[in-house]
């Protein structure tokens, strides 16, 4: 069998742990083995094949891995539950003042009270949810 076939077998062999363990380094070594197979198919010597394998694999690890780590650490924060409701706008359904009222928030009807007890919001006004206190939205 030609040498380039052995490099392809090595690439497949390195691709299996990539799939099983989800370690991207194995994929980078597999790409290095494919580059070495191309070198062998172009009649490069064994030394050239090993050098190409090493250079491509190390270059991919040195370049791609830090980029992937940066992207992984910069994931957007997904708010859920009460945290997702803070800062949203709601529509007043029943007059809201310091003692209570009703709003429509995220498609649901909530009890609400004004943050500033002196202030009142009339039906149809848009208010901002400042916080959620139990089952009551505090608005302004």
C-alpha positions as CSV (number, residue, x, y, z in Angstrom):
1,X,0.0,0.0,0.0
2,X,1.2,3.5,-0.7
3,X,2.3,5.8,2.1
4,X,-0.4,8.3,1.5
5,X,-3.1,5.7,2.2
6,X,-1.4,5.1,5.6
7,X,-1.6,8.8,6.4
8,X,-5.3,8.8,5.5
9,X,-5.8,5.8,7.8
10,X,-4.0,7.8,10.5
11,X,-6.3,10.8,9.8
12,X,-9.4,8.6,10.3
13,X,-7.9,7.1,13.4
14,X,-7.3,10.6,14.8
15,X,-10.8,11.6,13.8
16,X,-12.4,8.9,15.9
17,X,-11.3,10.3,19.3
18,X,-12.3,13.7,18.1
19,X,-15.9,12.5,17.7
20,X,-15.9,10.4,20.9
21,X,-14.2,12.8,23.3
22,X,-15.0,16.2,21.6
23,X,-11.3,17.2,21.9
24,X,-10.6,19.5,18.9
25,X,-6.8,18.8,19.2
26,X,-7.4,15.3,17.6
27,X,-9.1,17.0,14.6
28,X,-6.0,19.3,14.2
29,X,-3.8,16.2,14.2
30,X,-6.1,14.6,11.6
31,X,-5.7,17.6,9.4
32,X,-2.0,17.3,9.8
33,X,-2.2,13.7,8.7
34,X,-4.2,14.7,5.6
35,X,-1.6,17.3,4.7
36,X,1.1,14.6,5.1
37,X,-1.0,12.3,2.8
38,X,-1.0,15.0,0.2
39,X,2.7,15.4,0.5
40,X,3.1,11.6,0.1
41,X,0.8,11.6,-3.0
42,X,3.1,14.3,-4.5
43,X,6.0,12.0,-4.0
44,X,7.5,13.8,-1.0
45,X,10.0,11.8,1.0
46,X,9.2,10.4,4.5
47,X,11.1,13.2,6.2
48,X,9.0,15.8,4.3
49,X,5.8,14.0,5.2
50,X,6.7,13.9,8.9
51,X,7.7,17.6,8.9
52,X,4.5,18.6,7.1
53,X,2.5,16.6,9.6
54,X,4.2,18.2,12.6
55,X,4.2,21.8,11.2
56,X,0.5,21.7,10.2
57,X,-0.6,20.1,13.4
58,X,1.4,22.4,15.7
59,X,0.4,25.5,13.6
60,X,-3.3,24.6,13.9
61,X,-3.0,24.0,17.7
62,X,-1.0,27.3,18.1
63,X,-3.5,29.4,16.1
64,X,-6.9,27.8,16.3
65,X,-6.9,26.7,20.0
66,X,-6.5,30.2,21.5
67,X,-9.1,31.6,19.2
68,X,-11.6,28.9,20.2
69,X,-10.8,29.5,23.9
70,X,-11.5,33.2,23.5
71,X,-14.8,32.5,21.7
72,X,-15.8,30.0,24.4
73,X,-15.2,32.4,27.2
74,X,-17.2,35.2,25.5
75,X,-20.5,33.4,25.3
76,X,-23.5,35.7,25.6
77,X,-25.3,35.6,28.9
78,X,-28.8,34.2,28.6
79,X,-31.2,35.6,31.2
80,X,-34.1,33.5,32.3
81,X,-36.9,33.7,34.8
82,X,-37.1,36.8,36.8
83,X,-33.8,38.1,35.5
84,X,-35.2,38.1,31.9
85,X,-38.2,40.3,33.0
86,X,-36.1,43.1,34.6
87,X,-35.8,46.0,32.3
88,X,-38.7,45.0,30.0
89,X,-41.6,47.2,29.1
90,X,-45.1,46.5,30.2
91,X,-48.5,48.0,29.5
92,X,-50.7,49.2,32.4
93,X,-54.1,47.3,32.4
94,X,-55.4,48.7,35.7
95,X,-54.1,51.9,37.4
96,X,-50.8,51.3,39.0
97,X,-49.7,53.3,42.1
98,X,-47.8,52.6,45.3
99,X,-50.5,50.2,46.6
100,X,-50.9,48.1,43.5
101,X,-52.4,47.6,40.0
102,X,-52.1,45.3,37.0
103,X,-49.8,45.2,34.0
104,X,-49.3,43.0,30.9
105,X,-45.7,41.8,30.9
106,X,-44.3,39.3,28.4
107,X,-47.8,38.3,27.4
108,X,-49.0,37.6,31.0
109,X,-51.0,39.7,33.5
110,X,-49.0,40.6,36.5
111,X,-49.8,42.5,39.7
112,X,-47.7,45.6,39.9
113,X,-46.8,48.5,42.1
114,X,-45.0,51.8,41.4
115,X,-41.4,52.2,42.5
116,X,-42.2,55.8,43.6
117,X,-45.2,55.5,45.8
118,X,-46.2,59.1,45.0
119,X,-46.5,58.3,41.3
120,X,-49.4,56.7,39.5
121,X,-49.6,55.2,36.0
122,X,-52.9,55.1,34.0
123,X,-54.4,52.4,31.8
124,X,-52.5,52.1,28.4
125,X,-49.3,53.7,29.6
126,X,-46.0,51.9,29.0
127,X,-43.9,51.3,32.1
128,X,-40.5,49.8,32.7
129,X,-40.1,46.8,35.1
130,X,-37.4,47.7,37.7
131,X,-37.6,44.5,39.7
132,X,-39.8,41.5,40.6
133,X,-40.8,41.3,44.3
134,X,-42.4,37.9,44.8
135,X,-45.3,37.8,42.3
136,X,-45.4,41.6,41.9
137,X,-43.6,43.7,39.3
138,X,-42.2,47.0,40.6
139,X,-42.5,49.5,37.8
140,X,-41.6,53.1,36.9
